[in-house]
Amino acid sequence: TGEKNELASLIGSFNPSWDEDGGTDEAFFRAVSVAGMILDNKFARYLGNERADKRIEEILETQNPEADSRILVLPEFIPCQKRLSETDIAFVIFPSNRGGYCIQPQKKEYSLNYKCSFPSSWLGLEGAELASVTGLESAIFCHKGGFLMTCGTLEDSILACRSSLAAFHEEAVIVSLGGNEETEDRKSTR
C-alpha cells in the first residue's frame, strides 16, 4: 500500500535496511513521531484556514457599501483566494511586509482563471518603467505571471485595480478535442 503516495513513501523510508542491526520497533516509533508532526501541522493549517475565512466574513460584513464591490482592502494579509472565489471581488489589496501595498487578482470559482487581470502591458515591469506605463507614481512591481502587483500607496493600488477593471475584457475561447466536424470547419475558416 502507499504506492505513489508521498507520505507513505516518507514513512516507509524509516524501515531499516535488510542488513541493519536492530529491530523494526525503533524505526516504527520514529515514523509514528514524524507522522504525528505532519498531522499536527495539517490540522493547524486547517484551523488557520478556518480562522482566515471567519476573519474575511467579518471584514465583508463591515465593508463600506460605498466602496467598489470588486475591490477588497484588507488591514493585513489574510489567505482568502478560495473564500473569495465565490464572490464578485476581483482584487484584494493588503499591506506588504516590505512597505507599500500588494494587489492580488482573485480567481473564478472552480477555475485557474482570474476574474480580472492586470493589463498585459504591465506584466513583468517594475520601477520607473511600470510607473510610466500605468500612470501611477508609486507603482513598484507587476509580476510577469500577473498574480501580484505592488504599489507604494493605497490610493495608487486602488487606481491600479480600477484601471485593470476598466481595461479588462474577457474573450471566449473554443477548445476543440477533435472529432466534431462543425468545430473543425470553423477552425479552418479562421
Disulfide bonds with the S-S distance in Angstrom:
none
